[in-house]
Amino acid sequence: MSRFRGTGVALVTPFNTDKSVDYPSLTTLINHCIDGGVEFLVSLGTTGESVTLNAQEKQAVIKHTKECIKGRVPLVVGMGGNNTEALITEIKAQNFEGIDAILSVSPYYSKPTQAGIYGHFAAIAQACPVDIILYNVPGRTSSNMTSKTTVQLAKDFENIVAVKEASGDLEQCMEIVANKPNGFNVLSGDDLLAMPQMCVGMDGIISVIANAYPKAFSDMVRYGLNGENENARNLHYKLMPMIQWLFADGNPGGVKCVLHKLDICNNELRLPLVKVNDDVKAALYETADALN
């Protein structure tokens, strides 16, 4: 499998009770995921609460993550924004030693046209010295990157190597799969949809649940990619209740609640995110008990 095929994990950023970054728990989490058989790790994404980390904390998290991985799996770092020039400046200042790719979200809030989205990523591609995974998540950005724009970017820039498609639009995903150049990977951004999306030719996922259940989820993805649909389907339905509850009261609140139960990290988030409510917590704990 290529570097960005299979299961990537959108790592949470563990916090201490005083809200500082909990580096020992980050080590535990990274080893838990790699030991569980995932193919690559993604640091400082949405699930990592990157928008609440300052520049020094981000660099410290990257440094610690690289030291923990020790080259065992590829590392992807989230680097995106809606100010193209500022993002280019950030990219040019970054030390990319030990970083295999960036995950770059389509510009949010500004609601650019498709021409604007293309221009943004074209500029990023020309400035970035490593591979780029596009990230389309219209539920957060309020702007959809169409299949036509994604495919054009994939054809025009060799270092744009994959897309994380979190539109939830299966038709749009199939259009990318049908028209993409060879070697360009189409990754799911929705844990619950990963199995059916692989059936139409997608190449894996960047996952949230794999923080907590890396072996079961990455096994499911590998079964799907190998065409072992019955085995994939069995694991899919086994994990489905947990996936549904993980997102019932916000992400990463759900997965941090479960990670706390599994003794991997504290159930701590930074505002404006808060812990899941008591009813969801009880359901998550009950579901986790049923999985063990």
Secondary structure, 3 states (H helix, E strand, C coil): CCCCCEEEEECCCCECCCCCECHHHHHHHHHHHHHCCCCEEEECCCCCCHHHCCHHHHHHHHHHHHHHHCCCCCEEEECCCCCHHHHHHHHHHCCCCCCCEEEEECCCCCCCCHHHHHHHHHHHHHHCCCEEEEEECHHHHCCCCCHHHHHHHHHHCCCEEEEEECCCCHHHHHHHHHHCCCCCEEEECCHHHHHHHHHCCCCEEEECHHHCCHHHHHHHHHHHHCCCHHHHHHHHHHHHHHHHHHCCCCCCHHHHHHHHHCCCCCCCCCCCCCCCCHHHHHHHHHHHHHHC
